[in-house]
């Protein structure tokens, strides 16, 4: 394999017409040819390297924990909320490329976690991390990365990397960060090449909670400093929602609690019998990582029983996909996925456009949805399904993240729609 070097950006990539012909047809991000140890001019002072499964090499500078990590590389176009993105369990098994160059400039704090741990494999950023400049910051971004055991690389031409993913699809990669600067590119290429595809992989069971618990925190009150006092007291509990945790984000639970409902969170494997014994007024199916078809092997039978109960059901992201599978539909892996806070979605009935926050690499196959479902939302990027409902059964879901953490808040009406559905069904039960 020939290696071409761009000395300005510290990147090398394979060349030759046969390579690019095969690369375009590549589906699971595996290398098409053996990778010889490339001779690449390395920038002075570099402490980290990114090696893709196709043999491409990016040199950069390590941030966070010194380690070697491997995963599927994706990109997120959000301009804010990097801490929320990194702690979103839906990124399990993935290395996140941030297209916005200024990552780390507002620092970090304990209140912006969407999960206690980060399940992402690593991060890729363009610019050096600067000192924080935000009144809520309590820790430097680099220190925080080390504290959550996350490895990253800076100084990367993220535009070049993102264009590569957009054109050719998802690809695996390995990041190695070592202060002594000793790297074996051949070994890193082999690690990236051997990394399994997310297709067929259940990750929801790995990020779900271990035990049932009650969520009690309300929404964040903007304008406050980073302290527990910054969260608003939730309203009195008039209803009961059981949330199945496939990798839920904290701000989703805050929005559910803000409806005036007691929120009981249960592990992904919890049986329908156990869930229904909690006497919920509504059931929520959370977001999460991995291939929905793989998670569906244990989750779909549970959801089918819950559907037969007649309880209102609301699903988000992976929960949306799991609900579709339980109704008999199928899902498929996307070429790039949708990840960012600027995705336009059309509400089909009202024809209003919502700018949404998204993070998913799989999608519901439209021609497999049963005729009883009504498509309610569509992506204006690619026309894919972003929401559906079965009105007479009190069931609906969306592919995106209406809790807006991070992202715009114009889709938070969906939580109120869930509350209205719960109230309507309770009145019918007592009629």
N, C-alpha and C positions, 0 to 999 in steps of 0.2 A: 504494500500500500504506500502510495506517495503521500507526503505530508507537506502542505502549503502553510507558510507562516506569514501572518500579518503582524509585523513588528510594532505597529502603532497601538494595537489593542491587546497584545499578548495572547493571541489565539492561533491555534493551528487546526487545520481541518483537512480530511482526506480529499483528494481530487481524482479526476478521471471520469470519463463518460459512463463507464460500466458501473462505477460505484453509485453515481447519482441516479441512474436508471433503476437500480435495485433499491436504493434508499427510498425513493418515492413510493414503491410498492410495499415497503416495510410496514407491518401491522403491529407487532408487539415489541418494538424498540429493541431488537436484537441486532448485533453487528452482522453485516453481510459478508465481511472478509476478515481473516485473522489480522490482528493488529500487531505489527512489529513495534519494538521500542522506538518511538519517534525521536528525532533530533530536533528539538524546539528551542529557539532562543528564549531564555527565561528572563523576565524583567528583574532588575536588581532589587533585592530586598523582599521578594515575594515569599510568603510563608504558607501559601495554600494553593491547591490546584483542583480544577474541576475536569474530570474526564468523562465524556459521554460514551455510551455503549457503541457508537459508530466510530470511535477512535478520535473524536475531536477533543482537543486539549485547550483549556482556558487557564491562564495563570492569574493569581490574585493574592489577596492578603486575608489571613485568617481572622475570624471574629468568633467570640464565644469560647466553647470548649475545644481543646485540642483533641481531635479524634478523626476517624475515617467513617463516613456515613454513605449509605447507598439508598437510592429510591427513585421513584418516577418523578421527573421534573415537570412542573406545571408553572404557569405564570398568573399573577393576580394584578389587575390594573387599578386597584384602589389607591387613592391619593392620601388616605388617612387610615388609622386603625390597625397599624401593623401588629400591635400587641394582641388585639382581639383575633386577628387572622391567624397568628402563630399558635394561639391557644385554642383555636377551633378544632375539636376532635375530628372533624370531617377531613382534615389534612393528614390523617394517619397514613404512613407509608409513602409520603410525598416530600419532595424538596421544593420549596416555594421560591420562585423567582419574582421579585417585586419590580414592576416596570417603572414605578415612580422612583426617582433617584434619591430622594431625601428620606431615607429610612433610619430612624433612631433619633431624629432631631428634637422630638418632644419627650424623650426619655421614657420611663415606664413607671407604673405604680401597681399596687396590689388589687385595686378595684376594677381594673380593665381586663382581668383574666376572664376568659370564657370557659375555662376549665382549670383545675388546680395544676395540671401538668400539660406539657406540650407533647403531642403525639406526632407532630411533623418530624421528618428525618433531618431536615436542615434548611438553610435559607441562602439565597443568592441575591446580592445587592450591588448597585453601581458605585456609589460614592462612599468615601470613608465615613464612619460614624462620628458625628460631632457631639460636643457637650450638649446636654438637654437644655431646652429653652421653653419651659411650660410650668405654670404655677402648680400643677398637680404632680409633677415629676418627683419621684422619691429615689430613683436609681438610674444610673447610666445604662443605656441599652446594652452595651457590651458586657457589663457586669451582670445584667439580668439574664442574658443569653447563657452565660456560664452557670448561673444559679439554677436555671431550668435544664441544664445539661444539653444545650443545643449548639450545634456546630454550624458555622456559616462562612461564606467567602465574600469579600468585597473587591471592588476594582474590576468587576466583570462588565463586558459590553453586553448589558442585558437586552438592548434593542436587537442586537445580532442573534442572541440566544432565543428571544421571543419570536422573532421572525422565522427562525428555523423550526420552532415548535408549531407555529401557525401553518406553515407550508407543509411540513412533513408529518405532523402529529406528535403525540406524546413520546418521550424518549427517556430511558433510564440514564442515571449518571452517578458518579462517585465523587464526593468532596473529601479531600484529605487536607488537614490543617496540622502542621507540625512546626514548632518554633525552630527546630534544627534544620528545617528545609530539606529533609531527606525523603524523596518520593520515588516509588517504583511505578512508573506509568503503565507498564505492562500488566502488573498486578491489579492496579486500579481499573484498567480497562476490562480485565477479566471479571472483577467484582461487579461492575456496571452491567456487563453483558449477561452475567448469571443471575442478576436480580429478577425475580419473577414478575410477570405482569400483574396489575391490579385486577384484570379480568379474571373472574373465578375465585377471587379472594374475599373471604369474610373477615372484615376488620371491626365491625360493629360490636361483636362479642368481646373484643379485646379492649375497647374503650368504654364500654358500658359500666355503670356503677355496680358494685358487688352486693349492696344491700338496699332495701327499700328505705326511703327517707322522705321527710316533709320539707318542702321549700317554703321559706317564710319571708325572704327579702323582696322589697318593692323596687321600683324603678329608680334610676339615678337622678338626682336633683341637680341639674346643670348649674354651674356657678359656684359650687362648693369645692373645697379643697379635697385632696385624696384622703378621705377618712371614712370610717363606717357611718358617720353622721351624714355623709353625702347621699345616702339612699333614703328615699321617701318612705314613710310608714305606709304599708299596703292597706287597702280598705278592708272592712270586716268580711269574713268568709261566709258567703251565702250559698255557695255551690261547692261541689267537689269534683276536681279533675284528676284523673290518673294519667301520668305522662310516662310512656314507655321510652326508656333511655337507650337509644342506639348510638349515642355520642352527642347528647344535647348540649346546647350552649346556655350559659347562665342567663343571658338576657332574654332568651325565649321563656325560661321559667319565671323570670321577673314579670314579663308581660302577661303570662297566664295568671300569676298571683295578683296582678294589678286589676284583673277582671272582677275581683271580689270572690275569689275561689280558693279553697284549700287545695294545694297542689301536692299530690303524692307521687313521687318518682320511683319507678320500679325498674329492676334490671331487665335487659332485653329478653332473657329466657323465661321470664315470669309467665306462668300459664294463664290462659283465659279464665279458668275457674278461680284462680287466686285474685286476678284483677277484678272480676265481677263481684267477688265476695267483699271487696272494699266499697261496694255500692257507689260507683262513680256516677255523676250526672253527665260527664263527657269524658272521652278518651282521646288523648293526644299521642301521635306518632312522631317522634323527633327526627331531627337531622342525624347524619352519621356518615362514616367513611365506607369505602370498599364497594364491591360488586353487589348490587341489590339481589341478584339471582342467587348468589352464594349465601347471603344472610337470610334470604327467603326460605332456605331449606328448613330452618327452625322457626322463623318468624311468621311465615305465611299461614300455616295451620292455626296459629294463635289468633291472628287477625281475622281469619275466616270465622272463627267462633265468636269473636267480638262483634263482627258484622251481623251475625245471626241474633245477637242480643238486642239489637235495635237501638243501642246507645249512640248518641251523636259522636262522630269521629272526625278529627281534623289532623291532617298530616302535612309535614314540611320536609322538603328536600328528600333524604332517604326515606322518610316516612311517607311521602307522596309516592315514591316508587314502590315501596312495600305494599301500600294500599292498592296500587294498580295491579301488582302481581297477585294479590289476594282476590282481585276481581276477575282474574283470568288473563290479564295482559302480559306482555313481555317487555324487557328492557334491553338496551344495547349500549356499548361503550362509545363515547363520542370521540371524534378526532382530537379536539383540543379541550373540550369542556367549557363551562362558563364560570369564571372566577373574577369577581370585582364588584365595585359599588356603583357601576354606571350602565347597567343592562336595561334597555327599554323593553317593557312588556305591555302588551295591549290587553285590556279587559274587553273581552269579545262583545258582551252585551251593551255596555255603556260606551264602548269605543274610546275610553279614556286610556292615556298612556301613563304607566308607572315607571319610574326609574328605580331599579331594584338592586339589592345586594344578592350575589349568587356565589355558590361554590359547589359545583357538581361535575363529575366526569362521565356520568351515565344518564340516559334519558329514556322515557317511556316510548315504546314503539307505537306510533299512532294507529296503525292498521290492526293492532291486536286488542285495542280497548273494546270492551263490550258496548253494544248499542245503547245500553241503559245509562251510560255515562255521557255527560255534556261537557265539552271542552269550554272552559271559562277564560283561560289566559293563554296567550301565545307570545313567544319571543319575537321581537322585531329584528333580531340579528339573523336568525336562521329559520324562523317559523316553527320551531319545536314546541311541544306542549309544555306550558308552564303552570297549568292548573286544570282541574276538572271537578265535577260534582255529580252526585246522584241526589237530587233535591228531595225526592220523596222518602229517601232512606236516612236523611240527615248526615250525609257523608260528603266531605270536600277536602281538597288538598291543593297545595301549590309547590312548585319546584324550587322557588327562591326563598330568601330569608327575610320575612317581613319584620323581624325584631330589630333590624337595622343596626347591627353591632359587628362591624361598622357599616355605615351606609345611610341612605335617605330613609325617612320615616313615613313616606306617603303610603306604604302598604300596611300600616299597623291597623287599618280598619278590619283586617281579616281576623284579628283577635276578638274584636267587638262582634263580628259576624258569628264567631264561635259561641260567644256568650249569648247572643240573641237566639241561636239555635238551641242551646241548652235550656234557656228559659221557655222557649216555645214547646220543646219536648216535655218539659216538666209539667207545663199547664195541661198538655194533652193527657199525660198520665193521671193527673188529678181531676180530669173532667168527668 
